[in-house]
Amino acid sequence: MNGPGFASPTFCLLSVLGFCVVLCFNKPSCLAQVYPGQRWATRTPEHAGMSPEKLDALRDLVGGRGCVVRHGFMVYSWGDQSKSSDVASAMKPVISTLLLMAVQEGKLKSVDEPLADFEPRLKSLNNGKDAGITWRHLASQTSGYGLVERPGQAWSYNDYALALYYDTLTQKVFRTNGTDGLRTWLAEPLQFEDHYTFDAFGSNDRPGRLALSVRDFARFGLLYLRHGKWRDKQLLDPKLGDMAVSSPLAADTPLTSGKGANMLPHQRSIGGGKNITPIGPGYYSFNWWLNRTNKLGQRLFVDAPPDTYVAAGHGGMRMLWVVPGLDLIVCWNDSKIEDHDASPGNPNTQCNQAAKLMVEAVLDGSANGSQASTTLGISDSRFTLNGKPAFLYGISYYGALGASEDFIRRDLDDLQRYGFNWIRVWANWRAFGVDAAAVDGAGRPITEGLEKLKWLLEECDRRGLIVDVTFSRGNGATGPQRLQTLDAHRRAVETVVTALKPWRNWYLDLSNERNVRDNRFTSIDDLKQLRELARRLDPGLLVTASDGGDLPSDELREYLETVKVEFISPHRPRDAQSPTQTEAKTKEYLAQMKQIGRVVPVHYQEPFRRGYGKWNPKAEDFVADLRGALAGGAAGWCFHNGAEHDAPDGQPRRSFDLREKRLFGQLDREERKTIELLRTVVRRPVLRSRTAEGGDSVGP
């Protein structure tokens, strides 16, 4: 291959003309029950909530032949729908689906089983280097097969490894030829209408190359869109299917050196070479391409919803698009698309222009599915927003999950008016009688709080705001929701990361002030395990852990080398000298990290504040601190608004208790003066949702 494969009432279920229909057209839950039978049920674009004019434009841009499926109905098509031909690298997710079927049927223990259990010759190849190749390595293009890297060490889009994958799976696991396996596990259950084969060019020319029609390929997409269910049967375990389209390779995965190593005798390729494209880390998941972001924060297709995933061949000439948030499938073959370089973050690629037309064609799309998203990334020692360098300039908002939606919206309006672009929210907050926790003390979900957190991320995503989601092992702020065991903490991380996976506008603070030797203390080893768990659940997630006070050099090294945080979050000392020290301290951190060999952003997530301790800082102190952070090269800074601990009953609590007054209604006179002065230091446009040009950013 030459490039990467990149309300009306509800009536009974009827069988009409060979297709399966639930006669309910306004309820998404009912629409999800529509499946093709011997042939597709059809609806007009207008009936499916789509613009025929936009679909005409999509057809003209793409060419070849294709089809559009929405809510389980065929709503638009062009070209010969019955023609079966090679889909190139777009066949790779089909191979990985057969892998998942093998696990489901007990033919394999798991996707992490060594391939050498079925291909023993790997055990001695390259002095044992390849003995550890697993099925997951092959499905993620990190096997190192035929290259010097060890399994899992580096990305290499490798069609020799793909041939090894296909041959071993079909011949030694299923013990059949590929077409027979396809027939048994997919073609017959999905009732393919047209000719299909894994020998697109004959049995002696690159076996494993899949040929099928666009309308049959769309059935395969519908199987994933329906989480592995086909009519009343669960063909694919939903956990396995969802894993396949939600486990992108870590964005910071190294690229192969390209240096070759021995392969098995007579090893063939399924199409191309062993190092076809550097594009993959951050996007590639069980041979699907997910519309996630790379380490620069660049989305694969900037105008497609973030939940989109595609099977792609020949630089986009042959593609299957699945867009869950829009209940949409688009498939084409032999098209005019030629995006062999992929160009993540580029709105002008043909694939992205096609994606834009797909989204514009949907006239009744949900906000979550069709709105532009905000993506936080990292480039060296800086943050990026939608791929552009940005300075995170934020404000404390700890008790947001206990506030009304009206208060939150009005506060977010003020945040943007003053130029702030991030807020901090605690995930296990239940203090001062404020019930604002997304998880309980055992790490289990609290439905109301978790749903509010998801709503908040969606609202901030629409506005272009970043959200800091923070856990604490336990102190006065968490109240009874202390995560006092590692198991509880792990469960909390799993609960929240899984729930927030669709969004890219947040980062996770594993443990607030984790170094303080009280209930907050979290060991370096615990942090390491928690960070590994979070990144395994969401490889693109940015993870940190905050420290109470300045970081000693030995602890800084542990954060970088052991925990492997994506950025550091020291909380500056709360004394009168602090603002004058910030610039030098920031430069010191950056110099120390350079000596260690890993430089990450310095994010001042929580400096000093008013109403806490003997020193009560003035507006000029906050301004000096922000100027010092900027001058020193920090990547982010927070206006840490106060709480009157020494006042009767500790009131007002400002960001701690947002039930009676919203955040900006509780600031004292000095704090209001502060935010007016601060926005003269960071003079940038208010961050908005991403535009077609890539979005605005707030930064120095």
Buried (B, 14 or more C-beta within 10 A) or exposed (E): BBBBBBEEEBEEBEEEEEBBBBBBBEBEEBBBBBBBBEEBBBBEBEEBBBBEEBBBBBBEBBBBBBBBBBBBBBBBBBBBBEBBBBBBBBBBBBBBBBBBBBBBEEBBEEBEBBBBBBBEEBEEBBEEBBBBBBBBBBBBBBBBBBBBBBBBBBBBBBBBBBBBBBBBBBBEBBEEBBBBBBBBBBBEBBBBBBEBBBBBEEEEEBBBBBBBBBBBBBBBBBBBBBBBBBBEEEBBBEEBBBBBBBBBBBBBBEBBEEEEBEBBEEBBBBBBBBBBBBBBBBBBBBBBBBBBBBBBBBBBBBBBBBBBBBBBBBBBBBBBBBBBBBBBBBBBBBBEBBBBBBBBBBBEBBBBBBBBBBBBBBEEBEEBBBBBBBBBBBBEBBBBBBBBBBBBBBBBBBBBBBBEEEBBEBBBEBBBEBBBBBBBBBBBBBBBEBBBBBBBBBBEBBEEBBBBBBEBBBBBBBBBBBBBBBBBBBBEBBBEBBBEBBEBBBBBBBBBBEBBBBBBBBBBBBBBBBBBEEBBBBEBEBBBBBBEBBBEBBBBBBBBBBBBEBBEEEBBBBBBEEBBBBBBBBBBBBEEEBBEBBBEBBBBBBEBBEEBEEBBBBBBBBBBBBBBEEEBBEBEBBBBBBBBBBBBBBBBBBBBBBBBEEEEEBBBBBBBBBBEBBBBBBBBEBBEBBBEEBBEBBEBEBBBBBEEEBBBBBBB
